[in-house]
Amino acid sequence: MSGLRLLAAATTPALRRAVFGGDDDLDEGGLRAALALSDPDGPDLGGRADRWVCAPSQAALQTARALGHDDPGHDDPVVERALADPGYGSWTGLGLGDVAGRDPEGLQAWLTDPGAAAHGGESLTAVRKRVGAWLDTQAGQRTVAVAHPVVIRAALTHALGLPDAAVWQLDVAPLSLIRLTHRTGRWHVSFPPTARLAPPD
């Protein structure tokens, strides 16, 4: 493997219900889907010789473990705090509908202005800044990083040099795999195949 691979963590109950924040375990469907990726005929996630890092969340760590990083003698991925889920302040634990009812103006600002942080937590601009700073240290590294889908979106926004608001234009599903390589002074994005290609006859 060359370059950096970003893997969105599998689904949790909070992610399915559009709940802000929290630190849920993977749900049954998310765990099954992650385990399916460990199939030998599945996508090339980077190989055991590469460095694995993950966000400081149960979802990220359990996703990595489901992919084989809990074998005897094999260390868990390194926890990388720069890849943490956004801090949602007073909205933590609330669903999107709850916030819409309690703080419609704050929610509207958050959905349209990446610098807004009506919840008193972390703005999306701040998330992009911290994730981007980490990303810039990874040029030339051979790493697989597991994090919440919104953190992957922030990393892609930075890698492509897009405006902060573009984070809303990038849909990253749970267990999406994206490869970044750094050459000629910038990041390049590629999308690996979902299955290993069969060797030619």
N, C-alpha and C positions, 0 to 999 in steps of 0.2 A: 504494500500500500504506500502510496505517496500522498502527501498532503494531509489535511484535517478533515475528519468526517464528523458531521453534526447529526445526532440522532435524537429525535423528539421522544420524550418519555411516553410510556404507554398510558392508557386511560385510567383515571381514578373516578370514584363517585362524584367528587367535586367538579372535575373537568366535564363530566357528562351533564351535570346540572347547572353549568355556568356559574359556579360559586367562586367568589373572589378569595384567593389565598387558601390557607390551611395546609396541612401536611398529611393528606390521606395516603393509605396504602393503595396499591393497584387494585382495581376491581377484578372480578373473575375473568371477564372478557379481556381486559388489558393484559393480565398475566398470561392467559392462553395465547394471545397474539404475540407477546414477546417471546414466549417459549417456542412458538412456531418459527420465529426468525433464526433460532439456533440450529435449525435443520441443516445438515451438511450441504444440501442442494439449494439453500437459501442464499440471500444476498451476501456479498463479501463485505463484512462489517469491519474488517481491518486486521484480523488475525491476532493470535495470542502474543506475538512479538511486539505489538504496538502498545503505546501507553493509553490507558483508559482513564478518563476523568469524568466526574459527574457532579451535578448540582447537589447542594446539601439538602436534599429532600428524599423522603421515602420512595416516591415514585421513580426518581432518577436512579437511586441505588438499587431498587428492586428490579427495574428494567435491566440494568447492567448485570445483576446477578442471574436473572433469567436467561441471559445470553452466555452464561458459562463462567461468570467471574466470582463464583463461590466454591470452585473446586478445591479439594484439599491441596494445600501448598501453593494456591494461586491467590494473590492478594486481591482484596476488593479494590475497585477504582479509587483513585485519589479524589478526595472531595475538594472541589474548586468553588470557593465562596463567590467568586466573580460571576458564576453562572446561576446564582440563587434566583428563585422566583421573585417577581416584583413584590415589594412591600405595599400592601393595600390599606394600611392604617385602620381607620374606623370601619371600613367596608369588609374587613377580613371575616370570612365565614358567612357572608350574606350572598344571596343569589342575585342575579341581574335584575329580576323582577322586584326583589326587595329594595334594592338601591334605587330603582326607577320610581318606586313609591315614596321613599324617604327623602331622596335627594335628586330629583329629576334634573335640576340645573347643573349640579355637580357631575352627574353621569353624562349629560350632553357635552359638557366641557371636556371630560375625559375622552369621550368618543371622537371629538373633533380637534382637540388641541393636545398634541403629545407632551407639551410642557405643563399641562394642568395636573394638579394633585389635590383635588377637592377632599379626598379621603384623609389627607394629612400624611400620606405615605410617600411612595416613590413615583415620580412621573415616568412616562415611557421614554422621554428624552434622557432622564437619568439612567434608566435601564440600558438604553442604547449606548450611553457613554461608558458605563462600567464594563458592559459586555464587549464593546468595541476595543477598549483598552486592553482587555485580556486577549482578544483575538489578535491584535497586532503583535503580541509576544509569541504567537504560534507560527509565524512564518518559518517554513522549513522544517516544522515538527511533523512527527508521524503520530497523530493522536486521534482517538475517538472520544467525543464529548457528548454526554447524555444530559439533556436539560428539558425544562418545560417548553412546549411549543412556542409560547410568546417570547421566550428568551432566544430560541432559534430564529424567530422572526427579527428580533432586534439585531442579532449577529449578522443576518443576511442584509439588513438595511445598511449596516455599517460597511460590510464587505463590498457592497455594490456602490457605495457612495451616494445612497439615495437620501432624500430629505427625511427627517424624523417621522413625518406623517405617513410615509410609505409603509410603515409597519402594519397599517391596516389593509394594505393592498396585497400582502403576502400571506396566503393561507398555508399553514403548516399543520398537517394532521398528526395525531399521535403516531409514533413509530416511523415518521417520515425520515428518510436518510438523504443527506445532502453532502456532497464532497466539495471542499474548497482547496485550491492550490494557489500558492503565492509565487508569482513570477513576473518579471519585468516591472517590479515595484507595485503590483496590485494583485488583488484577489480575483480568482476566476472560479466560477460556480459550474459544477457539473452534476448530473443526476444519474447515479449508477443504476444498472438494470436491477429489477426486483428479484431476479434469479440468476444463478451462474449459467453462463452460456455453455452449451454442450460442446465438447471438442469436435473438430471436423472429422468426418469419416476417413 
